[in-house]
Amino acid sequence: MCGPITVDENGAPASSRQASKMLALHLRRSRNVTQNWYALRVKPHKERSVFEYLQGREVELFAPTVHVKPKNPRAAKKRPYFPGYLFVYADLQEEGQQAFSWIPGAHGLVAFDDEPAIVPAHLIHELQKRIAQLNAQGGVETVDFKKGQHVRIVSGPFEGYEAIFDMRLSGKERVQVLLRFLSDHPQPVQLSVTDIENSKR
C-alpha cells in the first residue's frame, strides 16, 4: 500500500526539510491507529495564521490552497480551496476533544452531536492530488459575473445548487449569490469567487 503524498499546504512537493518532518509524523502515525483526519473551522482570512500556529506545534495538517489568476492584478495570487477550513490529523483519545477549541483564529473541529466528524483518509489523499493537479495546470482563473447571471455552486456545503449572482463584495475575492434553499424567497449567501461557475442554462 502506498504511503501518503508528501506535499506542502499548496499541494506541491515538499522540500527535503519539510519531507523529513512529514516522514517523522507519518512514522509516528503508523504506530498509532487511533489518529484520524478532522476538519478545523477557522475565522475568515485566518487560514494562514492558524496553519503556521499549528505547524509550530508540530501538528500534521493540510490546508488546500490553489493558485488563482485574478482579474485585479493587485489581488492575492493564492486562495484557500475551502475558505474557513483546515484539515488536522490528530489522536483525540490522547489529546482530548477540546484540543483544537482554543487555538487563536479557530472555532474548533467540525462536529455532529458534539462528536468531532472524522474525514476519511482517502478523501484527503484525493484532495491532495486534485490540488496538485490544479496548481500544475496554472491554477484557477477567476471570472467576471454580472448581476442576475445564473451560476452553479461547485464547492462547499451548497455544492451542486443553482443560484443567481448578486454582487462582488468590495475589496475581497468573495461574492454574494441568491439561493433558493428551503424557501420560495432567494436568500443571500456569501461565497468565495472560486466556489461558483457560469451555469450552462
Secondary structure, DSSP 8 states (H G I E B T S, - for coil): ------B-TTSSB--HHHHHHHHHHHHHHHT-TT-EEEEEEE-TT-HHHHHHHHHHTT-EEE--EEEEE-SSTTS-SEEESSTTEEEEEE-HHHH-TTTTSS-TTEEEE-EETTEE-EE-HHHHHHHHHHHHHHHHTT-EE-----TT-EEEE-SSTTTT-EEEEEEE-TTSSEEEEEE-SSSSS-EEEEEEGGGEEE---
